[in-house]
Amino acid sequence: MAYNFKKKTSKGIFYTLSLCIVFITCYSCQKKNKKVEVAPQEKPNIVMIYLDDLGYGDLSSYGAKGLETPNIDRLVNGGVKFTNGYATSATCSPSRYALLTGMYPWRNKDAKILPGTAPLLISTEQQTLPKLLKNEGYQTAVIGKWHLGLGQGIVDWNKKITPGPNEVGFDYSYVMAATQDRVPTVYIDNGFVDGLDPNDPIEINYETNFEGQPTGKDNPELLSMKWHHGHNSSIVNGIPRIGYMKGGESAKWSDVDMADHFLNKVQSYVKAHKNEPFFLYYAMQQPHVPRTPHPRFVGASKLGPRGDVIAEADWCVGAFIKTLEDENLLENTLIILSSDNGPVLNDGYYDDAVEKLGEHDPNGTLRGGKYSLFEAGTRVPFITYWKGKIAPTVSDALVCQVDLMESIAHLVDNKTENLDSKNLLNTFLGKSKKGREELVIEATTRTAFRKGDWIMIPPYKGPEIEKQVNIELGNADDYMLFNLKEDVGQKNNLAQKMPEKLKTMIAEFEAIRGKDYLKTEALELK
């Protein structure tokens, strides 16, 4: 389902002379090595499109089968397609933290998969990407999934919810608090629940149900989607969720309309701010569970609801790009598209993701998946696109979402301090094939180290496979060492054959990470 893009007067003489004077003045400033400020309207808009649980192999331009993504492929084929592009983490909240702060999430002990009632993870005093761009005259917005906590730990959902996105740099925020499978199942508009009836207040509890409220566990007859693990609490729109919710009926979202709802918001935002530079963080919910494609996308793929919501997301990307074109903004907009972590098929609901997989490999030949230290946990689709500024290319450079902070800072001639982010602006713009030298990746508090073509995974306790999601986690009794250039599927552990290389990798890893990296927490699918 591709979205089709398809007389002189005295005043005139005065205007011409004025332009000449301006040109001569600017040239004179340059000759004197003085900085010439760029007018605000000349600064590029920056759009970050962030998908949720999209795997390295889930786009047709990255090898998907049984699924077409023509609109995202347009960005891939017209920009830089990274083959070594990473999220920092194999789960969502930590990756989002790194994306917006330029810091490794393992440096923050609270950067884990957050419940819907978690306090704000990012400090209001912390440097963030939206704050940086606000200082450069940008309007800033987040629309879509937040999942970085709200408030200070105890939230009254019936009043203004603060601190939140607005307090860490976003002028405008329209978000869901956590994920589509968690309560509260409402949208939050600049800190206020959208559409809330004050006579029907919201109550939320992640431990105890409210008297008389049906649940997925006790009332299967009310369900339109069957839960597999974990998702058996409050029922909204026939779907059992994580956590308990009471009230707020008029504010509850419609799952099948969510993609259209967020799309309408980002389109309206672009139209309202087309005359000023803006930073838009478009955080899509697909293909995270529950997978609820709009009826017009049911059957859009051969892969069941998981493939259908990816097709739906692709259509939304196409519609959004069409809006940029219609508003004459595409040639002055840097677009970055990626995913917060790798793929998972059954992540809590029975929805035929496993049964209808066919020949499709969401991992794209990589090992592992969401929650995993193996490559499929953090290596994800990563694309940069800027019409007329970025020439189409494929890059094997090692890049990470944490690097966007420092790189965008250089794009707008700003500075950052004491971050893990690296300046890879020329790499993101396709002018260089040089990436970062090393990277620390994270999965559910465990960390591993990539340098060059090599990756080292320390020994961690725990199951080798998380059976509920059927994913190899990267746990083992001994160190693992892989050469990813020769063995991208990580089938050949070279740790015993190359002890000196392993020793060097461990030492370089510990120089960054410290020596307490074996202290981890057990995985909770929550």
Secondary structure, DSSP 8 states (H G I E B T S, - for coil): ---------HHHHHHHHHHHHHHHHHHHHHHTT------GGGS-EEEEEEESS--TT-SGGGT-SS---HHHHHHHHHSEEEEEEE-SBSSHHHHHHHHHHSS-GGGSTT-S---TT---SS-TTS--HHHHHHTTT-EEEEEEE--S--TTS---TTS---SSGGGGT-SEEEEESS-TTBS--BEEETTEETT--TTS--EEESSS--TT--BTTT-GGG-SS-B-SS--SBEETTEE-BSEEES-GGGB--GGGHHHHHHHHHHHHHHHTTTS-EEEEEE--TTSSS----GGGTTSSSS-HHHHHHHHHHHHHHHHHHHHHHTT-GGGEEEEEEESS---S-SSB-SSTTTT-TT--TTTT-S--TT-SSGGGTB--EEEE-TTTS--EEEEEEEEGGGHHHHHHHHTT----S-S----HHHHTTS-----SEEEEEETTEEEEEETTEEEE--B-S-SEETTTTEE---BSS-EEEETTT-TT-----TTT-HHHHHHHHHHHHHHH-S-TT--------
